[in-house]
Amino acid sequence: MRRAKSGRRSSFIDGLVSLGLVLALLGAAKAGKTPNAKEPTGTSSPGLASANAQLRRQLDLATGDTFYYTLDPERRVLRFMYQGNVLFERTLLDVEVGTRRGFLGKGAAPKDWAERVWSSGDLEPPRASSRLELDASSDSYKTQRDENLVPPTPEEAYPAPDTWWIRYAGGMAVEVHGVADTTRTRPGFIKGLGQQFSDSMKAIVSSNHDAVRIRLYLSRPQADMLYRSVPPDTRFTILPVS
């Protein structure tokens, strides 16, 4: 019995010693601070919360089994990734971001649109293959075979429009423009007004239309290659501006 009591007393004393060491360390840390010392802006609570949220998004994407895009609007870089690995990246000519303003709060863009992972991306218009399929039982099989000995190029098999979209569930649309003249990316004044009018009418008429639209401008060859490489059900996120 005495040994047991001695053991409990020893554990209790060890606990007090440990507690004393912790308090001493805390006291030393407080003593090292000056009264007018300010916390670095990067370690403020909002900054830490935003950084942690961004890390969680990246971890969610990297541990998933889905292809995804990340957009760096500051550097104008679009990356195509899978499980944290960059499969390819494209340097953009320009980036535009527009959000829908709702009438009386209805239909407006979600406030966290730039801080979420968008899922279930669908290509629009969908790729329509012009691949020729031959029927060996057909009377014209030999003629068609001889006429099509050379397979079509990817450009011929999957023609790409000059403007196309990846639309994500919840109202995010990534609009890609293939630009022939890279010295002038955005449309002219008259065409720009027409585009704005068309966007406004669509937002008024349809409550299910794009709540957020991001326009990406690339050279036409790069935009066409990107169109032919978009897989189904992609995800999308925007990197924070540093």
VEXRO-852431 format. One record per atom (N, C-alpha, C): residue number from 1; atom name; x, y, z. Coordinates in nm, 2 decimals, m for minus. Example, Ala and Ser with C-alpha at 12.3 -4.5 7.8 and 13.67 -1.06 7.14 Angstrom:
   pos   site        x        y        z
     1      N     1.32    m0.57     0.78
     1     CA     1.23    m0.45     0.78
     1      C     1.32    m0.33     0.78
     2      N     1.28    m0.22     0.71
     2     CA     1.37    m0.11     0.71
     2      C     1.29     0.00     0.79
END
This chain:
   pos   site        x        y        z
     1      N     0.08    m0.12     0.00
     1     CA     0.00     0.00     0.00
     1      C     0.09     0.12     0.00
     2      N     0.19     0.12     0.08
     2     CA     0.28     0.24     0.08
     2      C     0.34     0.26    m0.05
     3      N     0.38     0.15    m0.12
     3     CA     0.44     0.17    m0.25
     3      C     0.35     0.23    m0.35
     4      N     0.23     0.19    m0.34
     4     CA     0.13     0.25    m0.43
     4      C     0.11     0.40    m0.40
     5      N     0.10     0.44    m0.27
     5     CA     0.09     0.58    m0.24
     5      C     0.21     0.66    m0.29
     6      N     0.33     0.60    m0.27
     6     CA     0.45     0.66    m0.31
     6      C     0.45     0.68    m0.46
     7      N     0.40     0.58    m0.53
     7     CA     0.39     0.59    m0.68
     7      C     0.30     0.70    m0.72
     8      N     0.18     0.71    m0.65
     8     CA     0.09     0.82    m0.69
     8      C     0.15     0.95    m0.66
     9      N     0.22     0.97    m0.55
     9     CA     0.28     1.09    m0.51
     9      C     0.39     1.13    m0.61
    10      N     0.47     1.03    m0.66
    10     CA     0.57     1.05    m0.76
    10      C     0.51     1.10    m0.89
    11      N     0.40     1.04    m0.93
    11     CA     0.33     1.08    m1.05
    11      C     0.28     1.22    m1.04
    12      N     0.23     1.25    m0.92
    12     CA     0.17     1.39    m0.90
    12      C     0.28     1.49    m0.90
    13      N     0.40     1.46    m0.84
    13     CA     0.51     1.55    m0.84
    13      C     0.56     1.57    m0.98
    14      N     0.57     1.46    m1.06
    14     CA     0.62     1.47    m1.20
    14      C     0.53     1.56    m1.28
    15      N     0.40     1.55    m1.25
    15     CA     0.30     1.64    m1.32
    15      C     0.32     1.78    m1.29
    16      N     0.35     1.81    m1.16
    16     CA     0.37     1.95    m1.12
    16      C     0.50     2.00    m1.18
    17      N     0.60     1.92    m1.19
    17     CA     0.72     1.97    m1.25
    17      C     0.70     2.00    m1.40
    18      N     0.62     1.91    m1.47
    18     CA     0.60     1.94    m1.61
    18      C     0.52     2.06    m1.63
    19      N     0.41     2.08    m1.54
    19     CA     0.33     2.20    m1.55
    19      C     0.42     2.33    m1.52
    20      N     0.51     2.31    m1.43
    20     CA     0.60     2.43    m1.40
    20      C     0.69     2.46    m1.52
    21      N     0.73     2.36    m1.59
    21     CA     0.82     2.39    m1.70
    21      C     0.74     2.46    m1.81
    22      N     0.61     2.41    m1.83
    22     CA     0.53     2.48    m1.93
    22      C     0.50     2.62    m1.90
    23      N     0.47     2.65    m1.77
    23     CA     0.44     2.79    m1.73
    23      C     0.57     2.87    m1.74
    24      N     0.68     2.81    m1.71
    24     CA     0.81     2.89    m1.72
    24      C     0.83     2.93    m1.87
    25      N     0.81     2.83    m1.96
    25     CA     0.83     2.86    m2.10
    25      C     0.73     2.97    m2.15
    26      N     0.61     2.96    m2.11
    26     CA     0.51     3.06    m2.15
    26      C     0.55     3.20    m2.09
    27      N     0.60     3.20    m1.97
    27     CA     0.64     3.33    m1.91
    27      C     0.76     3.38    m1.99
    28      N     0.85     3.30    m2.03
    28     CA     0.96     3.35    m2.10
    28      C     0.92     3.40    m2.24
    29      N     0.82     3.33    m2.30
    29     CA     0.78     3.38    m2.43
    29      C     0.71     3.52    m2.42
    30      N     0.63     3.53    m2.31
    30     CA     0.56     3.66    m2.29
    30      C     0.67     3.77    m2.26
    31      N     0.77     3.74    m2.18
    31     CA     0.87     3.84    m2.14
    31      C     0.95     3.88    m2.27
    32      N     0.96     3.79    m2.37
    32     CA     1.03     3.83    m2.49
    32      C     0.96     3.92    m2.58
    33      N     0.83     3.95    m2.56
    33     CA     0.75     4.04    m2.64
    33      C     0.76     4.18    m2.59
    34      N     0.77     4.27    m2.67
    34     CA     0.77     4.41    m2.63
    34      C     0.62     4.46    m2.64
    35      N     0.59     4.56    m2.55
    35     CA     0.45     4.60    m2.54
    35      C     0.39     4.65    m2.68
    36      N     0.48     4.71    m2.76
    36     CA     0.43     4.77    m2.89
    36      C     0.45     4.67    m3.01
    37      N     0.49     4.55    m2.98
    37     CA     0.51     4.46    m3.09
    37      C     0.38     4.42    m3.15
    38      N     0.39     4.41    m3.29
    38     CA     0.27     4.38    m3.37
    38      C     0.29     4.24    m3.43
    39      N     0.18     4.17    m3.45
    39     CA     0.18     4.04    m3.52
    39      C     0.20     4.07    m3.66
    40      N     0.29     3.99    m3.73
    40     CA     0.30     4.00    m3.87
    40      C     0.17     3.99    m3.94
    41      N     0.15     4.06    m4.05
    41     CA     0.02     4.06    m4.12
    41      C     0.00     3.92    m4.18
    42      N     0.10     3.85    m4.22
    42     CA     0.08     3.72    m4.28
    42      C     0.03     3.62    m4.18
    43      N     0.04     3.64    m4.05
    43     CA    m0.01     3.54    m3.95
    43      C    m0.14     3.58    m3.88
    44      N    m0.20     3.68    m3.94
    44     CA    m0.33     3.73    m3.88
    44      C    m0.43     3.61    m3.90
    45      N    m0.54     3.62    m3.82
    45     CA    m0.64     3.51    m3.82
    45      C    m0.70     3.50    m3.96
    46      N    m0.75     3.61    m4.03
    46     CA    m0.80     3.59    m4.16
    46      C    m0.70     3.53    m4.26
    47      N    m0.58     3.58    m4.25
    47     CA    m0.48     3.52    m4.34
    47      C    m0.45     3.38    m4.32
    48      N    m0.44     3.33    m4.19
    48     CA    m0.42     3.19    m4.16
    48      C    m0.54     3.11    m4.21
    49      N    m0.66     3.16    m4.19
    49     CA    m0.78     3.09    m4.23
    49      C    m0.79     3.07    m4.38
    50      N    m0.75     3.17    m4.45
    50     CA    m0.75     3.17    m4.60
    50      C    m0.65     3.07    m4.65
    51      N    m0.53     3.07    m4.59
    51     CA    m0.42     2.98    m4.63
    51      C    m0.46     2.84    m4.59
    52      N    m0.52     2.81    m4.48
    52     CA    m0.56     2.68    m4.44
    52      C    m0.67     2.63    m4.54
    53      N    m0.76     2.71    m4.57
    53     CA    m0.87     2.67    m4.66
    53      C    m0.81     2.64    m4.80
    54      N    m0.71     2.72    m4.85
    54     CA    m0.65     2.69    m4.97
    54      C    m0.57     2.55    m4.97
    55      N    m0.50     2.53    m4.86
    55     CA    m0.43     2.40    m4.84
    55      C    m0.53     2.28    m4.84
    56      N    m0.64     2.30    m4.78
    56     CA    m0.74     2.19    m4.78
    56      C    m0.80     2.17    m4.92
    57      N    m0.82     2.27    m4.99
    57     CA    m0.87     2.26    m5.13
    57      C    m0.77     2.18    m5.22
    58      N    m0.64     2.22    m5.20
    58     CA    m0.54     2.16    m5.28
    58      C    m0.52     2.01    m5.24
    59      N    m0.53     1.98    m5.11
    59     CA    m0.52     1.84    m5.06
    59      C    m0.64     1.76    m5.11
    60      N    m0.76     1.82    m5.11
    60     CA    m0.88     1.75    m5.16
    60      C    m0.86     1.72    m5.31
    61      N    m0.81     1.81    m5.39
    61     CA    m0.79     1.78    m5.53
    61      C    m0.68     1.68    m5.55
    62      N    m0.57     1.69    m5.48
    62     CA    m0.45     1.60    m5.50
    62      C    m0.48     1.46    m5.46
    63      N    m0.57     1.44    m5.36
    63     CA    m0.61     1.30    m5.32
    63      C    m0.72     1.25    m5.39
    64      N    m0.79     1.32    m5.48
    64     CA    m0.90     1.27    m5.56
    64      C    m0.86     1.19    m5.68
    65      N    m0.95     1.14    m5.75
    65     CA    m0.93     1.05    m5.86
    65      C    m0.99     1.12    m5.99
    66      N    m0.98     1.25    m5.99
    66     CA    m1.04     1.33    m6.10
    66      C    m0.94     1.43    m6.16
    67      N    m0.94     1.45    m6.29
    67     CA    m0.86     1.55    m6.35
    67      C    m0.92     1.69    m6.31
    68      N    m0.83     1.79    m6.29
    68     CA    m0.87     1.92    m6.25
    68      C    m0.78     2.03    m6.31
    69      N    m0.84     2.15    m6.32
    69     CA    m0.77     2.27    m6.36
    69      C    m0.75     2.36    m6.25
    70      N    m0.64     2.43    m6.24
    70     CA    m0.61     2.54    m6.15
    70      C    m0.58     2.66    m6.23
    71      N    m0.64     2.77    m6.19
    71     CA    m0.62     2.90    m6.26
    71      C    m0.54     3.00    m6.17
    72      N    m0.43     3.04    m6.22
    72     CA    m0.35     3.15    m6.15
    72      C    m0.38     3.28    m6.23
    73      N    m0.47     3.36    m6.18
    73     CA    m0.51     3.48    m6.26
    73      C    m0.40     3.58    m6.26
    74      N    m0.32     3.59    m6.15
    74     CA    m0.22     3.69    m6.14
    74      C    m0.11     3.66    m6.25
    75      N    m0.07     3.54    m6.26
    75     CA     0.04     3.50    m6.36
    75      C    m0.02     3.46    m6.49
    76      N    m0.15     3.45    m6.50
    76     CA    m0.22     3.42    m6.63
    76      C    m0.17     3.28    m6.67
    77      N    m0.19     3.18    m6.58
    77     CA    m0.14     3.04    m6.61
    77      C    m0.26     2.95    m6.58
    78      N    m0.29     2.86    m6.67
    78     CA    m0.39     2.76    m6.65
    78      C    m0.32     2.62    m6.65
    79      N    m0.34     2.55    m6.54
    79     CA    m0.27     2.42    m6.52
    79      C    m0.37     2.30    m6.53
    80      N    m0.34     2.20    m6.60
    80     CA    m0.42     2.08    m6.60
    80      C    m0.35     1.97    m6.52
    81      N    m0.41     1.92    m6.41
    81     CA    m0.34     1.84    m6.31
    81      C    m0.42     1.71    m6.28
    82      N    m0.35     1.62    m6.22
    82     CA    m0.40     1.50    m6.17
    82      C    m0.33     1.45    m6.05
    83      N    m0.39     1.45    m5.93
    83     CA    m0.33     1.40    m5.81
    83      C    m0.21     1.48    m5.77
    84      N    m0.21     1.61    m5.79
    84     CA    m0.10     1.70    m5.75
    84      C     0.01     1.71    m5.86
    85      N     0.00     1.64    m5.97
    85     CA     0.10     1.64    m6.07
    85      C     0.05     1.73    m6.19
    86      N     0.13     1.82    m6.24
    86     CA     0.10     1.90    m6.35
    86      C     0.12     1.82    m6.48
    87      N     0.01     1.80    m6.55
    87     CA     0.02     1.73    m6.68
    87      C     0.06     1.83    m6.79
    88      N     0.00     1.95    m6.79
    88     CA     0.05     2.05    m6.88
    88      C     0.00     2.18    m6.83
    89      N     0.06     2.29    m6.88
    89     CA     0.01     2.42    m6.84
    89      C     0.01     2.51    m6.96
    90      N    m0.07     2.61    m6.96
    90     CA    m0.09     2.71    m7.07
    90      C    m0.07     2.85    m7.02
    91      N     0.01     2.93    m7.08
    91     CA     0.02     3.07    m7.05
    91      C    m0.09     3.15    m7.13
    92      N    m0.18     3.22    m7.06
    92     CA    m0.29     3.28    m7.12
    92      C    m0.25     3.42    m7.17
    93      N    m0.32     3.46    m7.28
    93     CA    m0.30     3.60    m7.33
    93      C    m0.37     3.70    m7.24
    94      N    m0.49     3.66    m7.18
    94     CA    m0.57     3.75    m7.10
    94      C    m0.67     3.67    m7.02
    95      N    m0.71     3.73    m6.91
    95     CA    m0.81     3.67    m6.82
    95      C    m0.92     3.78    m6.79
    96      N    m1.05     3.74    m6.80
    96     CA    m1.15     3.83    m6.76
    96      C    m1.24     3.75    m6.66
    97      N    m1.29     3.82    m6.55
    97     CA    m1.38     3.75    m6.46
    97      C    m1.50     3.84    m6.44
    98      N    m1.62     3.78    m6.46
    98     CA    m1.75     3.85    m6.44
    98      C    m1.84     3.77    m6.36
    99      N    m1.91     3.83    m6.27
    99     CA    m2.01     3.77    m6.18
    99      C    m2.15     3.83    m6.20
   100      N    m2.25     3.74    m6.19
   100     CA    m2.39     3.79    m6.21
   100      C    m2.44     3.86    m6.09
   101      N    m2.50     3.97    m6.11
   101     CA    m2.56     4.05    m6.00
   101      C    m2.71     4.01    m6.00
   102      N    m2.76     3.96    m5.88
   102     CA    m2.90     3.92    m5.88
   102      C    m2.99     4.03    m5.85
   103      N    m3.11     4.02    m5.89
   103     CA    m3.22     4.11    m5.87
   103      C    m3.28     4.08    m5.73
   104      N    m3.27     4.18    m5.64
   104     CA    m3.32     4.16    m5.50
   104      C    m3.26     4.04    m5.44
   105      N    m3.13     4.01    m5.47
   105     CA    m3.06     3.91    m5.41
   105      C    m3.08     3.77    m5.47
   106      N    m3.17     3.76    m5.57
   106     CA    m3.20     3.63    m5.63
   106      C    m3.11     3.61    m5.75
   107      N    m3.05     3.49    m5.76
   107     CA    m2.97     3.46    m5.87
   107      C    m2.83     3.51    m5.87
   108      N    m2.79     3.58    m5.77
   108     CA    m2.65     3.64    m5.76
   108      C    m2.55     3.53    m5.75
   109      N    m2.42     3.56    m5.78
   109     CA    m2.32     3.47    m5.77
   109      C    m2.29     3.44    m5.63
   110      N    m2.25     3.31    m5.59
   110     CA    m2.22     3.28    m5.45
   110      C    m2.10     3.36    m5.41
   111      N    m2.10     3.40    m5.28
   111     CA    m1.99     3.49    m5.23
   111      C    m1.85     3.42    m5.23
   112      N    m1.85     3.29    m5.22
   112     CA    m1.73     3.21    m5.21
   112      C    m1.69     3.15    m5.34
   113      N    m1.73     3.21    m5.45
   113     CA    m1.71     3.15    m5.58
   113      C    m1.56     3.13    m5.61
   114      N    m1.48     3.22    m5.56
   114     CA    m1.33     3.22    m5.59
   114      C    m1.26     3.13    m5.49
   115      N    m1.33     3.08    m5.39
   115     CA    m1.27     3.00    m5.28
   115      C    m1.32     2.86    m5.27
   116      N    m1.37     2.81    m5.37
   116     CA    m1.43     2.67    m5.37
   116      C    m1.37     2.59    m5.48
   117      N    m1.40     2.46    m5.47
   117     CA    m1.36     2.37    m5.58
   117      C    m1.49     2.34    m5.66
   118      N    m1.49     2.37    m5.79
   118     CA    m1.61     2.35    m5.87
   118      C    m1.60     2.21    m5.94
   119      N    m1.71     2.14    m5.94
   119     CA    m1.70     2.00    m5.99
   119      C    m1.80     1.98    m6.11
   120      N    m1.79     1.86    m6.16
   120     CA    m1.88     1.81    m6.27
   120      C    m1.87     1.90    m6.39
   121      N    m1.75     1.93    m6.44
   121     CA    m1.74     2.01    m6.56
   121      C    m1.78     1.94    m6.69
   122      N    m1.86     2.01    m6.77
   122     CA    m1.91     1.95    m6.90
   122      C    m1.86     2.04    m7.01
   123      N    m1.81     1.98    m7.11
   123     CA    m1.76     2.06    m7.23
   123      C    m1.88     2.10    m7.32
   124      N    m1.88     2.22    m7.36
   124     CA    m1.99     2.27    m7.44
   124      C    m1.93     2.36    m7.55
   125      N    m1.96     2.34    m7.68
   125     CA    m2.03     2.22    m7.73
   125      C    m1.95     2.09    m7.72
   126      N    m2.01     1.98    m7.70
   126     CA    m1.94     1.85    m7.69
   126      C    m1.86     1.82    m7.82
   127      N    m1.76     1.75    m7.80
   127     CA    m1.68     1.71    m7.92
   127      C    m1.76     1.62    m8.01
   128      N    m1.76     1.65    m8.14
   128     CA    m1.83     1.57    m8.24
   128      C    m1.73     1.51    m8.33
   129      N    m1.70     1.39    m8.32
   129     CA    m1.60     1.33    m8.40
   129      C    m1.65     1.31    m8.55
   130      N    m1.56     1.34    m8.64
   130     CA    m1.59     1.32    m8.78
   130      C    m1.52     1.19    m8.83
   131      N    m1.49     1.10    m8.74
   131     CA    m1.42     0.98    m8.78
   131      C    m1.51     0.89    m8.86
   132      N    m1.46     0.84    m8.97
   132     CA    m1.53     0.75    m9.06
   132      C    m1.53     0.61    m9.01
   133      N    m1.64     0.54    m9.00
   133     CA    m1.65     0.40    m8.96
   133      C    m1.69     0.32    m9.08
   134      N    m1.61     0.22    m9.12
   134     CA    m1.64     0.14    m9.23
   134      C    m1.71     0.01    m9.20
   135      N    m1.80    m0.03    m9.28
   135     CA    m1.87    m0.15    m9.26
   135      C    m1.82    m0.26    m9.36
   136      N    m1.75    m0.36    m9.31
   136     CA    m1.68    m0.46    m9.40
   136      C    m1.78    m0.53    m9.48
   137      N    m1.91    m0.54    m9.44
   137     CA    m2.01    m0.61    m9.52
   137      C    m2.07    m0.53    m9.63
   138      N    m2.04    m0.40    m9.63
   138     CA    m2.09    m0.31    m9.73
   138      C    m2.03    m0.33    m9.87
   139      N    m2.11    m0.31    m9.97
   139     CA    m2.06    m0.32   m10.11
   139      C    m1.95    m0.22   m10.14
   140      N    m1.96    m0.10   m10.07
   140     CA    m1.87     0.01   m10.10
   140      C    m1.75     0.01   m10.00
   141      N    m1.73    m0.10    m9.93
   141     CA    m1.63    m0.11    m9.83
   141      C    m1.49    m0.09    m9.89
   142      N    m1.46    m0.16   m10.00
   142     CA    m1.33    m0.15   m10.06
   142      C    m1.30    m0.01   m10.11
   143      N    m1.40     0.05   m10.17
   143     CA    m1.38     0.18   m10.22
   143      C    m1.35     0.28   m10.11
   144      N    m1.43     0.27   m10.00
   144     CA    m1.41     0.37    m9.89
   144      C    m1.28     0.34    m9.82
   145      N    m1.24     0.21    m9.82
   145     CA    m1.11     0.18    m9.75
   145      C    m1.00     0.24    m9.83
   146      N    m1.00     0.23    m9.96
   146     CA    m0.90     0.28   m10.04
   146      C    m0.89     0.44   m10.04
   147      N    m1.01     0.50   m10.02
   147     CA    m1.01     0.65   m10.02
   147      C    m0.97     0.70    m9.89
   148      N    m0.97     0.62    m9.78
   148     CA    m0.94     0.67    m9.65
   148      C    m0.82     0.59    m9.59
   149      N    m0.72     0.56    m9.67
   149     CA    m0.60     0.49    m9.62
   149      C    m0.53     0.58    m9.52
   150      N    m0.52     0.71    m9.54
   150     CA    m0.45     0.80    m9.45
   150      C    m0.55     0.85    m9.35
   151      N    m0.53     0.82    m9.22
   151     CA    m0.63     0.87    m9.12
   151      C    m0.63     1.02    m9.10
   152      N    m0.74     1.07    m9.06
   152     CA    m0.74     1.22    m9.04
   152      C    m0.66     1.27    m8.93
   153      N    m0.61     1.39    m8.94
   153     CA    m0.54     1.45    m8.83
   153      C    m0.63     1.48    m8.71
   154      N    m0.58     1.51    m8.59
   154     CA    m0.67     1.54    m8.48
   154      C    m0.75     1.67    m8.51
   155      N    m0.69     1.76    m8.58
   155     CA    m0.77     1.88    m8.62
   155      C    m0.89     1.85    m8.71
   156      N    m0.87     1.75    m8.80
   156     CA    m0.97     1.71    m8.89
   156      C    m1.08     1.62    m8.82
   157      N    m1.03     1.54    m8.73
   157     CA    m1.12     1.45    m8.66
   157      C    m1.21     1.52    m8.56
   158      N    m1.15     1.62    m8.49
   158     CA    m1.22     1.69    m8.38
   158      C    m1.20     1.84    m8.40
   159      N    m1.28     1.89    m8.49
   159     CA    m1.27     2.04    m8.52
   159      C    m1.32     2.12    m8.39
   160      N    m1.25     2.22    m8.36
   160     CA    m1.28     2.30    m8.24
   160      C    m1.34     2.44    m8.28
   161      N    m1.45     2.48    m8.21
   161     CA    m1.50     2.62    m8.23
   161      C    m1.41     2.72    m8.18
   162      N    m1.43     2.85    m8.23
   162     CA    m1.34     2.95    m8.18
   162      C    m1.37     2.99    m8.04
   163      N    m1.49     2.97    m7.99
   163     CA    m1.53     2.99    m7.85
   163      C    m1.60     2.87    m7.79
   164      N    m1.56     2.83    m7.67
   164     CA    m1.63     2.71    m7.61
   164      C    m1.62     2.73    m7.46
   165      N    m1.69     2.64    m7.39
   165     CA    m1.71     2.65    m7.24
   165      C    m1.68     2.52    m7.17
   166      N    m1.64     2.53    m7.05
   166     CA    m1.65     2.42    m6.95
   166      C    m1.74     2.47    m6.84
   167      N    m1.86     2.41    m6.83
   167     CA    m1.96     2.45    m6.74
   167      C    m1.97     2.36    m6.62
   168      N    m1.96     2.41    m6.50
   168     CA    m1.95     2.34    m6.37
   168      C    m2.08     2.35    m6.30
   169      N    m2.11     2.25    m6.22
   169     CA    m2.24     2.25    m6.14
   169      C    m2.23     2.36    m6.04
   170      N    m2.34     2.44    m6.03
   170     CA    m2.34     2.55    m5.93
   170      C    m2.33     2.69    m6.00
   171      N    m2.30     2.69    m6.13
   171     CA    m2.30     2.82    m6.20
   171      C    m2.17     2.87    m6.24
   172      N    m2.06     2.80    m6.24
   172     CA    m1.93     2.84    m6.29
   172      C    m1.91     2.80    m6.43
   173      N    m1.87     2.90    m6.52
   173     CA    m1.84     2.87    m6.66
   173      C    m1.71     2.92    m6.69
   174      N    m1.62     2.84    m6.75
   174     CA    m1.49     2.88    m6.80
   174      C    m1.51     2.89    m6.95
   175      N    m1.50     3.01    m7.00
   175     CA    m1.52     3.04    m7.14
   175      C    m1.39     3.06    m7.21
   176      N    m1.36     2.98    m7.31
   176     CA    m1.23     2.99    m7.37
   176      C    m1.24     3.05    m7.51
   177      N    m1.16     3.15    m7.54
   177     CA    m1.16     3.22    m7.67
   177      C    m1.03     3.18    m7.74
   178      N    m1.04     3.13    m7.86
   178     CA    m0.92     3.11    m7.95
   178      C    m0.90     3.23    m8.03
   179      N    m0.79     3.30    m8.01
   179     CA    m0.76     3.43    m8.08
   179      C    m0.66     3.41    m8.19
   180      N    m0.71     3.45    m8.31
   180     CA    m0.62     3.44    m8.43
   180      C    m0.51     3.55    m8.43
   181      N    m0.55     3.68    m8.39
   181     CA    m0.46     3.79    m8.38
   181      C    m0.42     3.81    m8.24
   182      N    m0.30     3.76    m8.20
   182     CA    m0.26     3.76    m8.06
   182      C    m0.22     3.90    m8.01
   183      N    m0.21     3.99    m8.10
   183     CA    m0.18     4.13    m8.06
   183      C    m0.31     4.20    m8.01
   184      N    m0.42     4.14    m8.03
   184     CA    m0.55     4.21    m7.98
   184      C    m0.64     4.09    m7.93
   185      N    m0.64     4.07    m7.80
   185     CA    m0.71     3.96    m7.74
   185      C    m0.86     3.99    m7.73
   186      N    m0.90     4.09    m7.66
   186     CA    m1.04     4.12    m7.63
   186      C    m1.11     4.18    m7.75
   187      N    m1.24     4.16    m7.76
   187     CA    m1.32     4.21    m7.87
   187      C    m1.32     4.36    m7.88
   188      N    m1.34     4.42    m7.99
   188     CA    m1.35     4.56    m8.01
   188      C    m1.47     4.62    m7.93
   189      N    m1.48     4.75    m7.94
   189     CA    m1.58     4.82    m7.86
   189      C    m1.73     4.78    m7.90
   190      N    m1.76     4.78    m8.03
   190     CA    m1.89     4.74    m8.07
   190      C    m1.92     4.59    m8.04
   191      N    m1.83     4.51    m8.07
   191     CA    m1.85     4.36    m8.04
   191      C    m1.86     4.34    m7.89
   192      N    m1.78     4.42    m7.81
   192     CA    m1.78     4.40    m7.67
   192      C    m1.92     4.44    m7.61
   193      N    m1.98     4.55    m7.66
   193     CA    m2.11     4.59    m7.62
   193      C    m2.21     4.49    m7.65
   194      N    m2.20     4.43    m7.77
   194     CA    m2.30     4.32    m7.80
   194      C    m2.28     4.20    m7.71
   195      N    m2.16     4.17    m7.67
   195     CA    m2.14     4.06    m7.58
   195      C    m2.19     4.09    m7.45
   196      N    m2.17     4.21    m7.40
   196     CA    m2.23     4.24    m7.27
   196      C    m2.38     4.24    m7.27
   197      N    m2.44     4.29    m7.38
   197     CA    m2.59     4.29    m7.39
   197      C    m2.64     4.14    m7.39
   198      N    m2.57     4.06    m7.46
   198     CA    m2.61     3.92    m7.47
   198      C    m2.60     3.85    m7.33
   199      N    m2.49     3.88    m7.26
   199     CA    m2.48     3.82    m7.13
   199      C    m2.59     3.87    m7.03
   200      N    m2.62     4.00    m7.04
   200     CA    m2.72     4.06    m6.95
   200      C    m2.86     3.99    m6.98
   201      N    m2.90     3.98    m7.11
   201     CA    m3.02     3.92    m7.14
   201      C    m3.03     3.77    m7.09
   202      N    m2.92     3.70    m7.11
   202     CA    m2.93     3.56    m7.06
   202      C    m2.94     3.55    m6.91
   203      N    m2.88     3.64    m6.84
   203     CA    m2.89     3.64    m6.69
   203      C    m3.03     3.68    m6.65
   204      N    m3.10     3.77    m6.72
   204     CA    m3.23     3.80    m6.68
   204      C    m3.33     3.69    m6.72
   205      N    m3.32     3.64    m6.84
   205     CA    m3.42     3.54    m6.88
   205      C    m3.40     3.40    m6.81
   206      N    m3.28     3.36    m6.78
   206     CA    m3.26     3.23    m6.72
   206      C    m3.20     3.24    m6.59
   207      N    m3.27     3.19    m6.49
   207     CA    m3.21     3.19    m6.35
   207      C    m3.10     3.08    m6.33
   208      N    m3.10     2.99    m6.43
   208     CA    m3.00     2.88    m6.41
   208      C    m2.87     2.90    m6.50
   209      N    m2.86     3.02    m6.56
   209     CA    m2.75     3.05    m6.64
   209      C    m2.62     3.08    m6.55
   210      N    m2.51     3.10    m6.62
   210     CA    m2.39     3.12    m6.55
   210      C    m2.39     3.23    m6.44
   211      N    m2.36     3.19    m6.32
   211     CA    m2.35     3.29    m6.21
   211      C    m2.21     3.36    m6.21
   212      N    m2.11     3.28    m6.25
   212     CA    m1.97     3.33    m6.26
   212      C    m1.92     3.29    m6.40
   213      N    m1.86     3.38    m6.47
   213     CA    m1.80     3.34    m6.60
   213      C    m1.65     3.40    m6.60
   214      N    m1.56     3.31    m6.63
   214     CA    m1.42     3.34    m6.64
   214      C    m1.38     3.32    m6.79
   215      N    m1.34     3.43    m6.85
   215     CA    m1.30     3.42    m6.99
   215      C    m1.15     3.41    m7.00
   216      N    m1.11     3.31    m7.07
   216     CA    m0.96     3.28    m7.09
   216      C    m0.93     3.30    m7.24
   217      N    m0.83     3.38    m7.27
   217     CA    m0.79     3.41    m7.41
   217      C    m0.66     3.34    m7.44
   218      N    m0.66     3.25    m7.54
   218     CA    m0.54     3.18    m7.58
   218      C    m0.52     3.20    m7.73
   219      N    m0.40     3.17    m7.78
   219     CA    m0.39     3.17    m7.93
   219      C    m0.48     3.06    m7.98
   220      N    m0.52     3.07    m8.10
   220     CA    m0.62     2.97    m8.16
   220      C    m0.56     2.83    m8.16
   221      N    m0.44     2.81    m8.20
   221     CA    m0.39     2.67    m8.19
   221      C    m0.39     2.61    m8.05
   222      N    m0.35     2.69    m7.95
   222     CA    m0.35     2.64    m7.81
   222      C    m0.49     2.62    m7.76
   223      N    m0.59     2.70    m7.80
   223     CA    m0.73     2.69    m7.75
   223      C    m0.79     2.56    m7.82
   224      N    m0.75     2.54    m7.94
   224     CA    m0.80     2.42    m8.01
   224      C    m0.75     2.29    m7.95
   225      N    m0.62     2.29    m7.91
   225     CA    m0.56     2.17    m7.85
   225      C    m0.62     2.15    m7.71
   226      N    m0.65     2.26    m7.64
   226     CA    m0.71     2.25    m7.51
   226      C    m0.85     2.19    m7.52
   227      N    m0.93     2.23    m7.62
   227     CA    m1.06     2.18    m7.65
   227      C    m1.06     2.03    m7.67
   228      N    m0.96     1.98    m7.75
   228     CA    m0.96     1.84    m7.78
   228      C    m0.91     1.75    m7.66
   229      N    m0.86     1.82    m7.56
   229     CA    m0.80     1.74    m7.44
   229      C    m0.89     1.74    m7.32
   230      N    m1.00     1.81    m7.32
   230     CA    m1.08     1.82    m7.20
   230      C    m1.15     1.69    m7.17
   231      N    m1.12     1.63    m7.06
   231     CA    m1.19     1.50    m7.02
   231      C    m1.33     1.53    m6.95
   232      N    m1.41     1.43    m6.94
   232     CA    m1.54     1.46    m6.87
   232      C    m1.52     1.47    m6.72
   233      N    m1.62     1.54    m6.66
   233     CA    m1.63     1.56    m6.51
   233      C    m1.50     1.61    m6.45
   234      N    m1.45     1.72    m6.51
   234     CA    m1.33     1.78    m6.45
   234      C    m1.37     1.87    m6.33
   235      N    m1.27     1.91    m6.25
   235     CA    m1.29     2.00    m6.14
   235      C    m1.21     2.13    m6.17
   236      N    m1.24     2.23    m6.09
   236     CA    m1.17     2.36    m6.12
   236      C    m1.16     2.44    m6.00
   237      N    m1.05     2.51    m5.98
   237     CA    m1.04     2.60    m5.86
   237      C    m0.95     2.72    m5.91
   238      N    m0.96     2.83    m5.83
   238     CA    m0.88     2.95    m5.86
   238      C    m0.78     2.97    m5.75
   239      N    m0.65     2.99    m5.78
   239     CA    m0.55     3.01    m5.68
   239      C    m0.56     3.16    m5.63
   240      N    m0.54     3.18    m5.51
   240     CA    m0.55     3.31    m5.45
   240      C    m0.44     3.41    m5.50
   241      N    m0.48     3.53    m5.52
   241     CA    m0.38     3.64    m5.56
   241      C    m0.29     3.67    m5.44
   242      N    m0.16     3.66    m5.46
   242     CA    m0.07     3.68    m5.35
   242      C    m0.04     3.83    m5.33
END
